[in-house]
């Protein structure tokens, strides 16, 4: 079963703080993309609404969240992981 991760940004953090950590987040994310464990990821269209990602399973989602520099640096206020029944696969 796939898993979806929802990130809610920490509104007390500035865009400069996010951008300072972004290169590390991007490199970490690239490793997951190479491994095939993440199927889609990105921020929502309206700034400040957060982001989401789809993973092959819950373990991959948890591994990503636990290692993500955005989470480690306190830039994410809330993380929600939900198992998802993808009806197309």
Secondary structure in CASP SS format (residue, H / E / C, confidence):
PFRMAT SS
TARGET T0000
AUTHOR 0000-0000-0000
METHOD secondary structure of the structure
MODEL  1
X C 1.00
X E 1.00
X E 1.00
X E 1.00
X E 1.00
X E 1.00
X E 1.00
X E 1.00
X E 1.00
X C 1.00
X C 1.00
X C 1.00
X C 1.00
X C 1.00
X H 1.00
X H 1.00
X H 1.00
X H 1.00
X H 1.00
X H 1.00
X H 1.00
X H 1.00
X H 1.00
X H 1.00
X H 1.00
X H 1.00
X H 1.00
X H 1.00
X H 1.00
X H 1.00
X H 1.00
X H 1.00
X H 1.00
X H 1.00
X H 1.00
X C 1.00
X C 1.00
X E 1.00
X E 1.00
X E 1.00
X E 1.00
X E 1.00
X E 1.00
X C 1.00
X C 1.00
X C 1.00
X C 1.00
X C 1.00
X C 1.00
X C 1.00
X E 1.00
X E 1.00
X E 1.00
X E 1.00
X E 1.00
X C 1.00
X C 1.00
X H 1.00
X H 1.00
X H 1.00
X H 1.00
X H 1.00
X H 1.00
X H 1.00
X H 1.00
X H 1.00
X H 1.00
X C 1.00
X H 1.00
X H 1.00
X H 1.00
X H 1.00
X C 1.00
X C 1.00
X C 1.00
X E 1.00
X E 1.00
X E 1.00
X E 1.00
X E 1.00
X E 1.00
X E 1.00
X E 1.00
X E 1.00
X C 1.00
X C 1.00
X C 1.00
X C 1.00
X C 1.00
END
